[in-house]
Amino acid sequence: MYYASPVFAVLLLFTIYAVHKDIHSDNGCKMTYMWRWINLLPFEVEGNLISKYYLYRYVEGPLNERTLQILPNDIPVLFVPGSGGSAKQVRSMASIMMNKTEMRNAPFRMHFFAVDFAELILVGHSFGGTIVYSLPAHPEFDTSMMDLVITLAAPLSAPPIVMDKSMAEFYNSMDQIWHLQIDELKSTALVSYSGGEKDFQVPDHLAAITHSKTFNTYYV
Ligand SMILES: *[C@@H]1O[C@H](CO)[C@@H](O)[C@H](O)[C@H]1NC(C)=O
């Protein structure tokens, strides 16, 4: 008993030091490569009211009938970048996914589309993942088109800063719609990745999904 407290103190200090070192170390990541050149082709969107917002289609290699063709079995993927991001950030995900499906002779191809907000800084509710998550709240949106939603460090449960009343209302309506449309959203899988302890802007609890019992939801 007599020796226990110094040992405990040393262990505690060591733990605090280890956590501190981990949190303040550099965020490591591995670079992804593509093996063909990139084309970001502007993709016409009917009814787009804001001319500086674009939708791009990501295509690798030569542009010909074969690379541009979209077959019924193929899977379209929409990438919505976050605040201050750009459509070009679709590259790392698209190149990896295209490479894997092609090298493994998958019976389908994936086609990537990316929204571009002209690198505007977008404030608050415009966070890419949160926008996708809010789509079912749009009266004209067909939820049956939504199979899988992947959000990356997106503040889904609450914004990092509540700027005004309309943002609070936006979050409320988004939350309600996922509860109300329980049947329509039954076949939609939602995966929310959070940045972990090193993401100070969107900490874990903001990226958490609050209704995980009712849907096919995964919080990673
Ligand atoms: C996929 O990546 C591998 C390396 O990991 C490369 O050798 C190969 O050429 C790539 N294939 C395509 C179709 O991009």
The ligand as an SDF file (V2000), in Angstrom:
LIG
                    3D

 14 14  0  0  0  0  0  0  0  0999 V2000
   -3.4080   -0.2100  -60.3750 C   0  0  0  0  0  0  0  0  0  0  0  0
   -2.3790   -0.0390  -59.4250 O   0  0  0  0  0  0  0  0  0  0  0  0
   -1.2580   -0.8760  -59.6310 C   0  0  0  0  0  0  0  0  0  0  0  0
   -0.2750   -0.6240  -58.5220 C   0  0  0  0  0  0  0  0  0  0  0  0
   -0.8700   -0.7710  -57.2570 O   0  0  0  0  0  0  0  0  0  0  0  0
   -0.6620   -0.6270  -60.9990 C   0  0  0  0  0  0  0  0  0  0  0  0
    0.4340   -1.4780  -61.2220 O   0  0  0  0  0  0  0  0  0  0  0  0
   -1.7130   -0.8110  -62.0720 C   0  0  0  0  0  0  0  0  0  0  0  0
   -1.1880   -0.4890  -63.3400 O   0  0  0  0  0  0  0  0  0  0  0  0
   -2.9240    0.0450  -61.7960 C   0  0  0  0  0  0  0  0  0  0  0  0
   -3.9660   -0.2770  -62.7740 N   0  0  0  0  0  0  0  0  0  0  0  0
   -4.7890    0.6310  -63.2820 C   0  0  0  0  0  0  0  0  0  0  0  0
   -5.7850    0.1330  -64.2720 C   0  0  0  0  0  0  0  0  0  0  0  0
   -4.7630    1.8120  -62.9620 O   0  0  0  0  0  0  0  0  0  0  0  0
  1  2  1  0
  1 10  1  0
  2  3  1  0
  3  4  1  0
  3  6  1  0
  4  5  1  0
  6  7  1  0
  6  8  1  0
  8  9  1  0
  8 10  1  0
 10 11  1  0
 11 12  1  0
 12 13  1  0
 12 14  2  0
M  END
$$$$
